[in-house]
Amino acid sequence: MNHRVVQLFEPGRIIYSGPPGNEGGSMNRKEKAVEYFGKHLHCSQSVLAAFADKCGIDEKTAFKLGSCFGSGMRKGNVCGACTGALMVLGLLFGEEHIGNDEERERTDMLNDLMMDRFKQANGSCICNELLGCDIATPEGRQYARANGLFRELCPKMVESAVDILEDIIENMQKGDCGEKS
């Protein structure tokens, strides 16, 4: 049985990732992340996996790394979409050397930038605040399900995280430290 996967890329886009013979369509990272989320992956997994190729990891590794961060680490804390984006920034620009203050400062700056921009765009970066209920409780999770919050609001948070993340990455690659002009 052949389990080969063909991956085609162009800058900023995953053209195709799958079995040989279906290379027809194209999907950008935001679409890919929302598709992952729609397949019942956590928001954190969805964002990280959409950037797996750029981070030098495979989808399976991204799924595993992001698996414990959805729903604000299941406690309604920092939104998993934002956490997935932070994992991408860490893999791309994170501190690699022990005691390297410059790398630490860059990583801290990117963390603050992602969190601040996500909060500015969405009103908060805290899952419970975004959803308007305490998803750390069975009652809160039931409320979120009954009101379609996971289905309606969470994909928007995934999209927002990817948009912000792509802008920060683009600016970092230009050398302007991710600040939005």
C-alpha positions in Angstrom: 0.0 0.0 0.0 1.4 3.4 -1.0 1.0 6.2 1.6 3.0 8.8 -0.3 2.0 12.4 0.2 2.6 15.1 -2.3 3.1 18.6 -1.0 3.1 21.6 -3.3 3.9 25.1 -2.0 4.1 28.7 -3.1 5.0 31.6 -0.7 2.4 31.8 2.0 0.2 29.1 0.6 -0.1 25.4 0.8 -1.1 24.5 -2.7 -1.8 20.8 -1.9 -0.9 18.3 0.7 -2.3 14.8 0.2 -2.1 11.7 -1.9 -0.8 11.9 -5.4 -3.3 12.6 -8.1 -5.4 15.3 -6.3 -3.1 18.3 -6.7 -5.9 20.4 -8.3 -7.0 23.0 -5.6 -5.2 25.5 -3.5 -5.8 26.5 0.1 -4.2 29.3 2.0 -3.1 28.9 5.6 -6.2 30.5 7.1 -8.5 28.2 5.1 -6.4 25.2 6.1 -6.6 26.1 9.8 -10.4 26.6 9.6 -10.6 23.2 7.7 -8.6 21.5 10.5 -10.9 23.1 13.1 -13.9 21.9 11.2 -12.6 18.4 11.4 -12.7 18.6 15.2 -9.1 19.5 16.0 -8.5 22.0 18.7 -8.0 25.6 17.8 -4.3 25.3 18.9 -3.7 22.3 16.7 -5.5 23.9 13.8 -3.3 27.0 13.8 0.0 25.2 14.4 -0.8 22.5 11.8 -1.6 25.1 9.1 2.0 26.4 9.5 3.7 23.0 10.1 5.5 23.1 6.8 6.9 26.6 7.5 8.0 25.4 10.9 9.8 22.4 9.6 7.5 19.9 11.3 4.9 17.5 9.9 1.2 17.6 10.5 1.2 14.7 13.0 3.8 16.5 15.1 1.8 19.7 15.0 -1.4 17.8 16.0 0.5 16.3 19.0 2.2 19.5 20.1 -1.1 21.5 20.0 -3.3 18.8 21.5 -3.2 20.0 25.1 -3.8 23.7 24.5 -7.4 23.9 23.1 -10.1 25.7 25.0 -7.6 27.7 26.9 -5.8 24.6 28.1 -9.3 23.2 28.9 -9.5 25.8 31.7 -10.7 28.8 29.6 -7.4 30.6 29.9 -5.5 31.9 26.8 -7.4 31.1 23.6 -5.9 28.0 21.9 -5.8 29.8 18.6 -3.5 32.4 20.1 -1.5 29.7 21.8 -1.1 27.8 18.5 0.2 31.0 16.9 2.7 31.5 19.8 4.0 28.0 19.1 4.5 28.9 15.5 6.4 32.1 16.5 8.5 30.1 18.9 9.4 27.5 16.3 10.3 30.2 13.7 11.9 32.9 15.8 12.3 31.4 19.3 15.2 31.3 21.7 17.7 28.6 20.6 20.7 29.2 22.8 20.9 29.2 26.6 21.6 32.6 28.0 21.2 34.5 24.7 19.5 37.7 25.9 18.9 39.0 22.4 17.0 35.8 21.5 15.0 36.0 24.8 14.1 39.7 24.1 13.0 38.9 20.6 10.8 36.0 21.8 9.3 38.1 24.6 8.6 40.9 22.1 6.9 38.5 19.7 4.8 36.9 22.5 3.6 40.3 23.7 2.9 41.5 20.1 0.8 38.4 19.3 -1.1 38.5 22.6 -1.7 42.3 22.4 -2.8 42.3 18.7 -5.1 39.3 19.3 -6.7 41.1 22.3 -7.0 44.3 20.3 -8.7 42.5 17.4 -11.0 40.3 19.5 -11.6 42.1 22.8 -9.7 39.6 24.8 -7.2 36.7 24.5 -8.9 34.7 27.3 -11.1 31.9 26.1 -13.8 32.3 28.8 -14.1 36.0 28.1 -14.3 35.5 24.3 -17.0 32.8 24.8 -18.8 34.6 27.6 -19.0 31.4 29.8 -16.7 29.3 31.9 -15.7 26.3 29.8 -13.7 24.8 32.6 -17.1 23.6 34.0 -19.5 21.1 32.5 -22.3 23.7 32.6 -20.1 26.2 30.7 -19.2 23.7 28.1 -22.8 22.7 27.7 -23.8 26.4 27.3 -21.1 26.9 24.7 -22.3 23.9 22.7 -26.0 24.7 23.0 -25.4 28.3 21.8 -23.1 27.2 18.9 -20.1 29.1 20.3 -17.5 26.5 19.4 -19.0 26.2 15.9 -19.6 29.9 15.3 -17.1 31.9 17.3 -14.0 29.7 17.6 -13.4 29.5 13.8 -13.3 33.3 13.8 -10.7 33.2 16.5 -8.7 30.7 14.4 -8.9 33.1 11.4 -7.9 36.1 13.5 -4.9 34.3 14.9 -3.7 33.2 11.5 -4.2 36.8 10.1 -2.2 38.3 12.9 0.5 35.6 12.8 1.0 35.9 9.0 1.4 39.7 9.4 4.0 39.3 12.2 5.9 36.7 10.2 5.9 38.8 7.1 7.1 41.8 9.1 9.8 39.7 10.8 11.1 38.5 7.5 11.3 42.2 6.3 13.3 42.9 9.5 10.9 45.3 11.1 10.3 43.2 14.3 6.7 42.5 13.5 5.3 45.9 14.4 2.3 46.9 12.3 2.7 50.2 10.5 
